[in-house]
């Protein structure tokens, strides 16, 4: 039985920065989720506790990973041909969302949370390479140069970036990761109405919230 692991939290900060002790990842606009995979079954857990009764085809796809068990932290996203995530398309029945994986917490019976972040990402990369084509995307990163990456994502009209310490361990419920948002990002317009409609179409599921940890 896999343990239930509460997710690390993001803290919003106003400006990007450069730091050799950090890596910087693109922040896609999607739904934060953890994938629990065991015995060829996958559960997607949102906000660290509740299960959302959506994305069945994605769960079936993740269950095909060539592993005994794993817990991945990431985000469910819809990415267009230009590499831009489109949040408003997540609830469309005509698309196939992907799992944008940015951390690996558990693998084949081993708890990885005390490993440094870069070691966990290395194991995650190997896992995804081995299972190419299963709608799982590795969260690429750059080292040290957060300001330049932020300027690039703003020009590309993307949501923002995330800063993480290279040697950081995974601490549940702790605010250790930093998030910097594009101040001119426009896709949040009409988000509340979209979430309300999505909730009304999913009887018995959790209520979604566009909170600071998404």
C-alpha positions as protocol buffer text, in pm:
chain_id: "A"
residue {
  index: 1
  type: UNK
  ca { x: 0 y: 0 z: 0 }
}
residue {
  index: 2
  type: UNK
  ca { x: 146 y: 334 z: -105 }
}
residue {
  index: 3
  type: UNK
  ca { x: 164 y: 603 z: 165 }
}
residue {
  index: 4
  type: UNK
  ca { x: -41 y: 919 z: 120 }
}
residue {
  index: 5
  type: UNK
  ca { x: 204 y: 1209 z: 79 }
}
residue {
  index: 6
  type: UNK
  ca { x: 91 y: 1567 z: 119 }
}
residue {
  index: 7
  type: UNK
  ca { x: 235 y: 1792 z: -152 }
}
residue {
  index: 8
  type: UNK
  ca { x: 501 y: 2056 z: -121 }
}
residue {
  index: 9
  type: UNK
  ca { x: 358 y: 2406 z: -147 }
}
residue {
  index: 10
  type: UNK
  ca { x: 442 y: 2699 z: -370 }
}
residue {
  index: 11
  type: UNK
  ca { x: 492 y: 3052 z: -239 }
}
residue {
  index: 12
  type: UNK
  ca { x: 427 y: 3341 z: -473 }
}
residue {
  index: 13
  type: UNK
  ca { x: 706 y: 3599 z: -490 }
}
residue {
  index: 14
  type: UNK
  ca { x: 699 y: 3923 z: -694 }
}
residue {
  index: 15
  type: UNK
  ca { x: 1021 y: 3906 z: -897 }
}
residue {
  index: 16
  type: UNK
  ca { x: 1251 y: 3649 z: -1061 }
}
residue {
  index: 17
  type: UNK
  ca { x: 1612 y: 3608 z: -951 }
}
residue {
  index: 18
  type: UNK
  ca { x: 1940 y: 3439 z: -1045 }
}
residue {
  index: 19
  type: UNK
  ca { x: 2102 y: 3197 z: -802 }
}
residue {
  index: 20
  type: UNK
  ca { x: 2348 y: 2910 z: -864 }
}
residue {
  index: 21
  type: UNK
  ca { x: 2182 y: 2705 z: -588 }
}
residue {
  index: 22
  type: UNK
  ca { x: 1849 y: 2699 z: -772 }
}
residue {
  index: 23
  type: UNK
  ca { x: 1694 y: 2545 z: -1079 }
}
residue {
  index: 24
  type: UNK
  ca { x: 1408 y: 2711 z: -1266 }
}
residue {
  index: 25
  type: UNK
  ca { x: 1119 y: 2534 z: -1439 }
}
residue {
  index: 26
  type: UNK
  ca { x: 838 y: 2653 z: -1662 }
}
residue {
  index: 27
  type: UNK
  ca { x: 508 y: 2681 z: -1471 }
}
residue {
  index: 28
  type: UNK
  ca { x: 241 y: 2530 z: -1694 }
}
residue {
  index: 29
  type: UNK
  ca { x: -120 y: 2632 z: -1639 }
}
residue {
  index: 30
  type: UNK
  ca { x: -299 y: 2315 z: -1531 }
}
residue {
  index: 31
  type: UNK
  ca { x: -430 y: 2119 z: -1234 }
}
residue {
  index: 32
  type: UNK
  ca { x: -178 y: 2021 z: -965 }
}
residue {
  index: 33
  type: UNK
  ca { x: -201 y: 1650 z: -899 }
}
residue {
  index: 34
  type: UNK
  ca { x: -14 y: 1351 z: -761 }
}
residue {
  index: 35
  type: UNK
  ca { x: -22 y: 1023 z: -951 }
}
residue {
  index: 36
  type: UNK
  ca { x: -28 y: 711 z: -732 }
}
residue {
  index: 37
  type: UNK
  ca { x: 55 y: 407 z: -944 }
}
residue {
  index: 38
  type: UNK
  ca { x: 50 y: 53 z: -810 }
}
residue {
  index: 39
  type: UNK
  ca { x: -52 y: -289 z: -945 }
}
residue {
  index: 40
  type: UNK
  ca { x: -117 y: -139 z: -1289 }
}
residue {
  index: 41
  type: UNK
  ca { x: -368 y: 109 z: -1152 }
}
residue {
  index: 42
  type: UNK
  ca { x: -341 y: 484 z: -1118 }
}
residue {
  index: 43
  type: UNK
  ca { x: -517 y: 728 z: -888 }
}
residue {
  index: 44
  type: UNK
  ca { x: -491 y: 1102 z: -939 }
}
residue {
  index: 45
  type: UNK
  ca { x: -506 y: 1294 z: -612 }
}
residue {
  index: 46
  type: UNK
  ca { x: -568 y: 1668 z: -608 }
}
residue {
  index: 47
  type: UNK
  ca { x: -464 y: 1909 z: -332 }
}
residue {
  index: 48
  type: UNK
  ca { x: -303 y: 1616 z: -149 }
}
residue {
  index: 49
  type: UNK
  ca { x: -622 y: 1440 z: -43 }
}
residue {
  index: 50
  type: UNK
  ca { x: -930 y: 1424 z: -264 }
}
residue {
  index: 51
  type: UNK
  ca { x: -975 y: 1230 z: -587 }
}
residue {
  index: 52
  type: UNK
  ca { x: -1133 y: 1396 z: -887 }
}
residue {
  index: 53
  type: UNK
  ca { x: -1351 y: 1175 z: -1106 }
}
residue {
  index: 54
  type: UNK
  ca { x: -1209 y: 1297 z: -1433 }
}
residue {
  index: 55
  type: UNK
  ca { x: -922 y: 1215 z: -1669 }
}
residue {
  index: 56
  type: UNK
  ca { x: -993 y: 842 z: -1684 }
}
residue {
  index: 57
  type: UNK
  ca { x: -798 y: 792 z: -2007 }
}
residue {
  index: 58
  type: UNK
  ca { x: -495 y: 965 z: -1858 }
}
residue {
  index: 59
  type: UNK
  ca { x: -507 y: 740 z: -1550 }
}
residue {
  index: 60
  type: UNK
  ca { x: -523 y: 434 z: -1773 }
}
residue {
  index: 61
  type: UNK
  ca { x: -223 y: 561 z: -1965 }
}
residue {
  index: 62
  type: UNK
  ca { x: -14 y: 629 z: -1653 }
}
residue {
  index: 63
  type: UNK
  ca { x: -102 y: 283 z: -1520 }
}
residue {
  index: 64
  type: UNK
  ca { x: 95 y: 137 z: -1811 }
}
residue {
  index: 65
  type: UNK
  ca { x: 428 y: 267 z: -1678 }
}
residue {
  index: 66
  type: UNK
  ca { x: 681 y: -15 z: -1652 }
}
residue {
  index: 67
  type: UNK
  ca { x: 710 y: -4 z: -1271 }
}
residue {
  index: 68
  type: UNK
  ca { x: 591 y: -187 z: -962 }
}
residue {
  index: 69
  type: UNK
  ca { x: 484 y: 132 z: -784 }
}
residue {
  index: 70
  type: UNK
  ca { x: 546 y: 507 z: -798 }
}
residue {
  index: 71
  type: UNK
  ca { x: 423 y: 841 z: -673 }
}
residue {
  index: 72
  type: UNK
  ca { x: 472 y: 1136 z: -908 }
}
residue {
  index: 73
  type: UNK
  ca { x: 406 y: 1502 z: -840 }
}
residue {
  index: 74
  type: UNK
  ca { x: 303 y: 1715 z: -1132 }
}
residue {
  index: 75
  type: UNK
  ca { x: 31 y: 1895 z: -1320 }
}
residue {
  index: 76
  type: UNK
  ca { x: -237 y: 1785 z: -1564 }
}
residue {
  index: 77
  type: UNK
  ca { x: -206 y: 2004 z: -1871 }
}
residue {
  index: 78
  type: UNK
  ca { x: -328 y: 2056 z: -2226 }
}
residue {
  index: 79
  type: UNK
  ca { x: -46 y: 2187 z: -2443 }
}
residue {
  index: 80
  type: UNK
  ca { x: -100 y: 2317 z: -2796 }
}
residue {
  index: 81
  type: UNK
  ca { x: 135 y: 2288 z: -3094 }
}
residue {
  index: 82
  type: UNK
  ca { x: 320 y: 2603 z: -2983 }
}
residue {
  index: 83
  type: UNK
  ca { x: 402 y: 2458 z: -2641 }
}
residue {
  index: 84
  type: UNK
  ca { x: 147 y: 2677 z: -2461 }
}
residue {
  index: 85
  type: UNK
  ca { x: -73 y: 2518 z: -2193 }
}
residue {
  index: 86
  type: UNK
  ca { x: -445 y: 2589 z: -2237 }
}
residue {
  index: 87
  type: UNK
  ca { x: -626 y: 2555 z: -1906 }
}
residue {
  index: 88
  type: UNK
  ca { x: -969 y: 2614 z: -2056 }
}
residue {
  index: 89
  type: UNK
  ca { x: -935 y: 2298 z: -2267 }
}
residue {
  index: 90
  type: UNK
  ca { x: -876 y: 2064 z: -1971 }
}
residue {
  index: 91
  type: UNK
  ca { x: -1245 y: 1980 z: -1940 }
}
residue {
  index: 92
  type: UNK
  ca { x: -1311 y: 1932 z: -2309 }
}
residue {
  index: 93
  type: UNK
  ca { x: -1402 y: 1579 z: -2416 }
}
residue {
  index: 94
  type: UNK
  ca { x: -1219 y: 1624 z: -2744 }
}
residue {
  index: 95
  type: UNK
  ca { x: -864 y: 1649 z: -2609 }
}
residue {
  index: 96
  type: UNK
  ca { x: -615 y: 1418 z: -2438 }
}
residue {
  index: 97
  type: UNK
  ca { x: -441 y: 1594 z: -2148 }
}
residue {
  index: 98
  type: UNK
  ca { x: -90 y: 1498 z: -2040 }
}
residue {
  index: 99
  type: UNK
  ca { x: 79 y: 1465 z: -1702 }
}
residue {
  index: 100
  type: UNK
  ca { x: 358 y: 1722 z: -1666 }
}
residue {
  index: 101
  type: UNK
  ca { x: 578 y: 1549 z: -1406 }
}
residue {
  index: 102
  type: UNK
  ca { x: 816 y: 1762 z: -1201 }
}
residue {
  index: 103
  type: UNK
  ca { x: 902 y: 1529 z: -911 }
}
residue {
  index: 104
  type: UNK
  ca { x: 930 y: 1161 z: -824 }
}
residue {
  index: 105
  type: UNK
  ca { x: 855 y: 1081 z: -459 }
}
residue {
  index: 106
  type: UNK
  ca { x: 840 y: 703 z: -455 }
}
residue {
  index: 107
  type: UNK
  ca { x: 965 y: 431 z: -687 }
}
residue {
  index: 108
  type: UNK
  ca { x: 933 y: 53 z: -657 }
}
residue {
  index: 109
  type: UNK
  ca { x: 904 y: 51 z: -280 }
}
residue {
  index: 110
  type: UNK
  ca { x: 1170 y: 317 z: -215 }
}
residue {
  index: 111
  type: UNK
  ca { x: 1089 y: 651 z: -52 }
}
residue {
  index: 112
  type: UNK
  ca { x: 1281 y: 918 z: -247 }
}
residue {
  index: 113
  type: UNK
  ca { x: 1178 y: 1226 z: -50 }
}
residue {
  index: 114
  type: UNK
  ca { x: 1512 y: 1256 z: 136 }
}
residue {
  index: 115
  type: UNK
  ca { x: 1709 y: 1255 z: -189 }
}
residue {
  index: 116
  type: UNK
  ca { x: 1824 y: 1593 z: -323 }
}
residue {
  index: 117
  type: UNK
  ca { x: 1594 y: 1738 z: -586 }
}
residue {
  index: 118
  type: UNK
  ca { x: 1844 y: 1686 z: -869 }
}
residue {
  index: 119
  type: UNK
  ca { x: 1872 y: 1316 z: -788 }
}
residue {
  index: 120
  type: UNK
  ca { x: 1493 y: 1279 z: -786 }
}
residue {
  index: 121
  type: UNK
  ca { x: 1470 y: 1457 z: -1120 }
}
residue {
  index: 122
  type: UNK
  ca { x: 1741 y: 1231 z: -1262 }
}
residue {
  index: 123
  type: UNK
  ca { x: 1539 y: 922 z: -1165 }
}
residue {
  index: 124
  type: UNK
  ca { x: 1224 y: 1084 z: -1302 }
}
residue {
  index: 125
  type: UNK
  ca { x: 1394 y: 1153 z: -1636 }
}
residue {
  index: 126
  type: UNK
  ca { x: 1507 y: 791 z: -1666 }
}
residue {
  index: 127
  type: UNK
  ca { x: 1156 y: 669 z: -1586 }
}
residue {
  index: 128
  type: UNK
  ca { x: 995 y: 892 z: -1848 }
}
residue {
  index: 129
  type: UNK
  ca { x: 1256 y: 811 z: -2114 }
}
residue {
  index: 130
  type: UNK
  ca { x: 1193 y: 442 z: -2057 }
}
residue {
  index: 131
  type: UNK
  ca { x: 820 y: 491 z: -2105 }
}
residue {
  index: 132
  type: UNK
  ca { x: 816 y: 738 z: -2393 }
}
residue {
  index: 133
  type: UNK
  ca { x: 476 y: 797 z: -2553 }
}
residue {
  index: 134
  type: UNK
  ca { x: 254 y: 749 z: -2248 }
}
residue {
  index: 135
  type: UNK
  ca { x: 132 y: 1110 z: -2223 }
}
residue {
  index: 136
  type: UNK
  ca { x: 382 y: 1195 z: -1950 }
}
residue {
  index: 137
  type: UNK
  ca { x: 606 y: 1500 z: -1991 }
}
residue {
  index: 138
  type: UNK
  ca { x: 928 y: 1563 z: -1802 }
}
residue {
  index: 139
  type: UNK
  ca { x: 955 y: 1911 z: -1646 }
}
residue {
  index: 140
  type: UNK
  ca { x: 1275 y: 2049 z: -1800 }
}
residue {
  index: 141
  type: UNK
  ca { x: 1476 y: 2311 z: -1616 }
}
residue {
  index: 142
  type: UNK
  ca { x: 1768 y: 2551 z: -1638 }
}
residue {
  index: 143
  type: UNK
  ca { x: 2018 y: 2626 z: -1363 }
}
residue {
  index: 144
  type: UNK
  ca { x: 2089 y: 2965 z: -1204 }
}
residue {
  index: 145
  type: UNK
  ca { x: 1937 y: 3196 z: -1470 }
}
residue {
  index: 146
  type: UNK
  ca { x: 1585 y: 3265 z: -1348 }
}
residue {
  index: 147
  type: UNK
  ca { x: 1563 y: 3623 z: -1475 }
}
residue {
  index: 148
  type: UNK
  ca { x: 1633 y: 3533 z: -1836 }
}
residue {
  index: 149
  type: UNK
  ca { x: 1387 y: 3244 z: -1831 }
}
residue {
  index: 150
  type: UNK
  ca { x: 1117 y: 3466 z: -1681 }
}
residue {
  index: 151
  type: UNK
  ca { x: 1166 y: 3729 z: -1951 }
}
residue {
  index: 152
  type: UNK
  ca { x: 1133 y: 3458 z: -2215 }
}
residue {
  index: 153
  type: UNK
  ca { x: 811 y: 3313 z: -2077 }
}
residue {
  index: 154
  type: UNK
  ca { x: 657 y: 3661 z: -2048 }
}
residue {
  index: 155
  type: UNK
  ca { x: 734 y: 3728 z: -2416 }
}
residue {
  index: 156
  type: UNK
  ca { x: 580 y: 3390 z: -2498 }
}
residue {
  index: 157
  type: UNK
  ca { x: 262 y: 3469 z: -2296 }
}
residue {
  index: 158
  type: UNK
  ca { x: 313 y: 3175 z: -2059 }
}
residue {
  index: 159
  type: UNK
  ca { x: 202 y: 3162 z: -1696 }
}
residue {
  index: 160
  type: UNK
  ca { x: 529 y: 3186 z: -1504 }
}
residue {
  index: 161
  type: UNK
  ca { x: 826 y: 2999 z: -1358 }
}
residue {
  index: 162
  type: UNK
  ca { x: 906 y: 2799 z: -1045 }
}
residue {
  index: 163
  type: UNK
  ca { x: 1231 y: 2819 z: -847 }
}
residue {
  index: 164
  type: UNK
  ca { x: 1359 y: 2518 z: -648 }
}
residue {
  index: 165
  type: UNK
  ca { x: 1677 y: 2450 z: -453 }
}
residue {
  index: 166
  type: UNK
  ca { x: 1897 y: 2192 z: -623 }
}
residue {
  index: 167
  type: UNK
  ca { x: 1971 y: 2008 z: -299 }
}
residue {
  index: 168
  type: UNK
  ca { x: 1626 y: 2046 z: -147 }
}
residue {
  index: 169
  type: UNK
  ca { x: 1445 y: 1744 z: -5 }
}
residue {
  index: 170
  type: UNK
  ca { x: 1069 y: 1696 z: -41 }
}
residue {
  index: 171
  type: UNK
  ca { x: 890 y: 1836 z: 265 }
}
residue {
  index: 172
  type: UNK
  ca { x: 516 y: 1775 z: 276 }
}
residue {
  index: 173
  type: UNK
  ca { x: 300 y: 2080 z: 349 }
}
residue {
  index: 174
  type: UNK
  ca { x: 607 y: 2307 z: 356 }
}
residue {
  index: 175
  type: UNK
  ca { x: 637 y: 2619 z: 143 }
}
residue {
  index: 176
  type: UNK
  ca { x: 983 y: 2573 z: -6 }
}
residue {
  index: 177
  type: UNK
  ca { x: 925 y: 2615 z: -380 }
}
residue {
  index: 178
  type: UNK
  ca { x: 890 y: 2967 z: -516 }
}
residue {
  index: 179
  type: UNK
  ca { x: 652 y: 3075 z: -792 }
}
residue {
  index: 180
  type: UNK
  ca { x: 683 y: 3388 z: -1006 }
}
residue {
  index: 181
  type: UNK
  ca { x: 383 y: 3469 z: -1224 }
}
residue {
  index: 182
  type: UNK
  ca { x: 369 y: 3659 z: -1551 }
}
residue {
  index: 183
  type: UNK
  ca { x: 180 y: 3980 z: -1455 }
}
residue {
  index: 184
  type: UNK
  ca { x: 28 y: 4004 z: -1803 }
}
residue {
  index: 185
  type: UNK
  ca { x: -92 y: 3644 z: -1825 }
}
residue {
  index: 186
  type: UNK
  ca { x: -446 y: 3650 z: -1965 }
}
residue {
  index: 187
  type: UNK
  ca { x: -582 y: 3295 z: -1939 }
}
residue {
  index: 188
  type: UNK
  ca { x: -713 y: 3347 z: -1587 }
}
residue {
  index: 189
  type: UNK
  ca { x: -996 y: 3560 z: -1728 }
}
residue {
  index: 190
  type: UNK
  ca { x: -1324 y: 3373 z: -1687 }
}
residue {
  index: 191
  type: UNK
  ca { x: -1157 y: 3101 z: -1476 }
}
residue {
  index: 192
  type: UNK
  ca { x: -1413 y: 3112 z: -1197 }
}
residue {
  index: 193
  type: UNK
  ca { x: -1705 y: 3057 z: -1437 }
}
residue {
  index: 194
  type: UNK
  ca { x: -1523 y: 2769 z: -1606 }
}
residue {
  index: 195
  type: UNK
  ca { x: -1453 y: 2594 z: -1274 }
}
residue {
  index: 196
  type: UNK
  ca { x: -1816 y: 2637 z: -1169 }
}
residue {
  index: 197
  type: UNK
  ca { x: -1939 y: 2472 z: -1488 }
}
residue {
  index: 198
  type: UNK
  ca { x: -1684 y: 2189 z: -1455 }
}
residue {
  index: 199
  type: UNK
  ca { x: -1787 y: 2120 z: -1096 }
}
residue {
  index: 200
  type: UNK
  ca { x: -2155 y: 2102 z: -1192 }
}
residue {
  index: 201
  type: UNK
  ca { x: -2076 y: 1833 z: -1450 }
}
residue {
  index: 202
  type: UNK
  ca { x: -1894 y: 1603 z: -1205 }
}
residue {
  index: 203
  type: UNK
  ca { x: -2141 y: 1462 z: -947 }
}
residue {
  index: 204
  type: UNK
  ca { x: -1976 y: 1337 z: -629 }
}
residue {
  index: 205
  type: UNK
  ca { x: -1634 y: 1480 z: -714 }
}
residue {
  index: 206
  type: UNK
  ca { x: -1438 y: 1732 z: -517 }
}
residue {
  index: 207
  type: UNK
  ca { x: -1489 y: 2100 z: -577 }
}
residue {
  index: 208
  type: UNK
  ca { x: -1200 y: 2247 z: -770 }
}
residue {
  index: 209
  type: UNK
  ca { x: -1035 y: 2568 z: -657 }
}
residue {
  index: 210
  type: UNK
  ca { x: -796 y: 2794 z: -839 }
}
residue {
  index: 211
  type: UNK
  ca { x: -576 y: 2839 z: -532 }
}
residue {
  index: 212
  type: UNK
  ca { x: -214 y: 2941 z: -481 }
}
residue {
  index: 213
  type: UNK
  ca { x: -90 y: 2583 z: -502 }
}
residue {
  index: 214
  type: UNK
  ca { x: -224 y: 2518 z: -851 }
}
